[in-house]
Amino acid sequence: MKKTILMLAAIGMMLAAKTSSAFTTLSNSGSMNITGDFMKKADGTWAGMMKGKMYWYKLDKSAKLWWSTDGKTWAEVSDGMWADKAGHWVKIHENKLMWSADSGKTWAEVPEWKWEGPKGEWYKFDKDWSLWMNKK
């Protein structure tokens, strides 16, 4: 009995450490201490970069994600995901902004719905999915 309790306690501590580690990886992905004021983006677009190539993203009125390489021709993003500066996948799921540090295996809500763009700029959504931006 005592041996079983010790084993269960050890398993519980390992699971807690693993969960804590995954959360730390996401929450420490960038400095959330952002100075200055956010300003609403009139065009609602934000920058992203993958494999050295710049992309632009925007949401339509039903919060579906669209992307463009030139800012003129847009296509719907079928999986609804983009990457932040740290390489986390970001998506809207069940009316929340979520991200994953492990290629989509686990997801967590993005703190304050803020993420960092490729050039150090910060973006966030408000409750109505309007886009706001802040430069460091």
N, C-alpha and C positions, 0 to 999 in steps of 0.2 A: 504494500500500500504506500509506504513512504517513498519507495523507489519510483512508483507510478506518478506520484505528486511531483517529485523532483523532475521527472522527464517532462511532464506537462508544463511545469514552470519554465524549463529550459526552452521548450518549443515556443511557448508564448513570448519569451524574451527575444527569440530569433525572429519571429514574425513581426514583433513590434519594431525591432531594429531595421528590418527590411522595409517596412512601411515608412518609418521615419526617414530612411535613406532616400527612398523614392520621392517623398515630399520635399526633402531638403534639395534634391537635384532640381526640382521644378522651381521652388520658391527662391533659390539662390541663383537662378539663371542670369539675372541682371540686377542692377541696382534699382530698387523700387523707390529710392529717395530721389524723386524727380523735382527739380526746382523750376520755378516760373509757372506761368499759367497755361492751361490748355486753351486752344482756340478751335472753334468748330470749323471743320474743313468744308468749304462751299461745294467742292466737287465730289466729296465723299470717297476719294481714292487714297490708297496707301501703297507704299513701296515694299517690295520683297525681292529677295535675291536667292537664286539657286544655281549652283555650279558656275558661279561667276556671271550669270546672266540676270539682268534687271527685269522684274515683272511689276505690273500695277494691278491692284485689286480693288473691287468695289462690291457693295451689296445692292441688290435691287429692293423694291418696296416690300417684298416678302422675305427678305433676309437671305436670299440665295446669292452665292458667291460667283463673281465673274472675274476674269483675268485678261490681261492684254500685255503684249510686248512693246507696243508703240503708243498706247493711250488713245488709239482711234478705233481699232478693231477689237471687239470684246467677244469672249466665248464663256459659256457657263462652265464652272469647275464642277465636274460630276461628283467628286467625293467631298466637295465643300471645304477642303483644307488648304492652308498655306503655312509657310514656315516663318518663325520669328528669327531675330538675329542670332540667337544661340542654337538654332536648328531644331527647335521644338515644333511639332506639328500643332496647329491651332485650328479649331473649328467651332461652329455653333451647333450645339446639341441640346435639345429640349429647352430651348429659349435661354441658354447659358453659353458663355464663352469658355471653352475647354481647351486644354493643351496636354500634350504627351511628350515625355522625354525619352520614351522607349519605342519609338516608331509605331505608336498606336496600340500597344498592348494594354496600357493603363492610361486613364484620363483623370484630370483634376480640373476644377474650376480655376480660371486665371484670376489671381488676386486683383481686385479693383478693375478687372477687364482691361488691363494695360499690357502692352507688349512693345518690345523695342524693334525698330526697323533697321535696315541694313546700314544706315549712315549715322546711327546713334539717336535718331529721332524717336519719340515715344508716341504711341497711338493708344486711344481707348474708345470704347463704345459707351454710350449712355443707355438707359433702359429702353429707349425707342430705336436703338441701333443707329443713331447718328454718330458720325465719326468725329473725334477730336484729336488734335495733334499738339505736341509740345517739343520744342528743340532744346537740348541741353545748353 
